[in-house]
Amino acid sequence: MEADRKTWTDERLNDFRQSVDKRFDGVDKRFDEVNQRMDAGFARVDGELRALNGRIDGLQRTMVQIGAGMIIAQTGLMATILGLVFTRL
């Protein structure tokens, strides 16, 4: 049996090539499945990132509004204090 394995006829080489081709066809199918799952995953992640960006934009807008309100309130408080100081002089 060992001697048979050392000699390769054209027929045995053709059979081997067909066997290898079948195996690679199976590998190609599995890679196609993996690519489809990755594409679906990327689409889901992209949607989640867009939603997250919207939430961050909303948070930023709220922070700016609160900051502006605090500045306006502080300015009004300072005007009130200055008014009291000048009316007492």
CYANA upper distance limits for C-alpha pairs under 8 A (distance plus 0.5 A):
  1 MET  CA      5 ARG  CA      7.21
  2 GLU  CA      6 LYS  CA      7.25
  3 ALA  CA      7 THR  CA      7.46
  4 ASP  CA      8 TRP  CA      8.46
  8 TRP  CA     12 ARG  CA      6.43
  8 TRP  CA     13 LEU  CA      6.85
  9 THR  CA     13 LEU  CA      6.72
 10 ASP  CA     14 ASN  CA      6.62
 11 GLU  CA     15 ASP  CA      6.68
 12 ARG  CA     16 PHE  CA      6.57
 13 LEU  CA     17 ARG  CA      6.57
 14 ASN  CA     18 GLN  CA      6.69
 15 ASP  CA     19 SER  CA      6.67
 16 PHE  CA     20 VAL  CA      6.67
 17 ARG  CA     21 ASP  CA      6.56
 18 GLN  CA     22 LYS  CA      6.65
 19 SER  CA     23 ARG  CA      6.84
 20 VAL  CA     24 PHE  CA      6.71
 21 ASP  CA     25 ASP  CA      6.62
 22 LYS  CA     26 GLY  CA      6.91
 23 ARG  CA     27 VAL  CA      6.86
 24 PHE  CA     28 ASP  CA      6.55
 25 ASP  CA     29 LYS  CA      6.81
 26 GLY  CA     30 ARG  CA      6.85
 27 VAL  CA     31 PHE  CA      6.68
 28 ASP  CA     32 ASP  CA      6.67
 29 LYS  CA     33 GLU  CA      6.84
 30 ARG  CA     34 VAL  CA      6.73
 31 PHE  CA     35 ASN  CA      6.56
 32 ASP  CA     36 GLN  CA      6.73
 33 GLU  CA     37 ARG  CA      6.78
 34 VAL  CA     38 MET  CA      6.60
 35 ASN  CA     39 ASP  CA      6.58
 36 GLN  CA     40 ALA  CA      6.74
 37 ARG  CA     41 GLY  CA      6.60
 38 MET  CA     42 PHE  CA      6.51
 39 ASP  CA     43 ALA  CA      6.70
 40 ALA  CA     44 ARG  CA      6.79
 41 GLY  CA     45 VAL  CA      6.65
 42 PHE  CA     46 ASP  CA      6.46
 43 ALA  CA     47 GLY  CA      6.76
 44 ARG  CA     48 GLU  CA      6.78
 45 VAL  CA     49 LEU  CA      6.59
 46 ASP  CA     50 ARG  CA      6.74
 47 GLY  CA     51 ALA  CA      6.83
 48 GLU  CA     52 LEU  CA      6.63
 49 LEU  CA     53 ASN  CA      6.54
 50 ARG  CA     54 GLY  CA      6.84
 51 ALA  CA     55 ARG  CA      6.89
 52 LEU  CA     56 ILE  CA      6.68
 53 ASN  CA     57 ASP  CA      6.59
 54 GLY  CA     58 GLY  CA      6.75
 55 ARG  CA     59 LEU  CA      6.71
 56 ILE  CA     60 GLN  CA      6.61
 57 ASP  CA     61 ARG  CA      6.70
 58 GLY  CA     62 THR  CA      6.75
 59 LEU  CA     63 MET  CA      6.69
 60 GLN  CA     64 VAL  CA      6.75
 61 ARG  CA     65 GLN  CA      6.76
 62 THR  CA     66 ILE  CA      6.65
 63 MET  CA     67 GLY  CA      6.52
 64 VAL  CA     68 ALA  CA      6.56
 65 GLN  CA     69 GLY  CA      6.61
 66 ILE  CA     70 MET  CA      6.65
 67 GLY  CA     71 ILE  CA      6.77
 68 ALA  CA     72 ILE  CA      6.69
 69 GLY  CA     73 ALA  CA      6.55
 70 MET  CA     74 GLN  CA      6.48
 71 ILE  CA     75 THR  CA      6.58
 72 ILE  CA     76 GLY  CA      6.70
 73 ALA  CA     77 LEU  CA      6.63
 74 GLN  CA     78 MET  CA      6.61
 75 THR  CA     79 ALA  CA      6.67
 76 GLY  CA     80 THR  CA      6.68
 77 LEU  CA     81 ILE  CA      6.71
 78 MET  CA     82 LEU  CA      6.57
 79 ALA  CA     83 GLY  CA      6.49
 80 THR  CA     84 LEU  CA      6.72
 81 ILE  CA     85 VAL  CA      6.67
 82 LEU  CA     86 PHE  CA      6.60
 83 GLY  CA     87 THR  CA      6.59
 84 LEU  CA     88 ARG  CA      6.78
 85 VAL  CA     89 LEU  CA      7.12
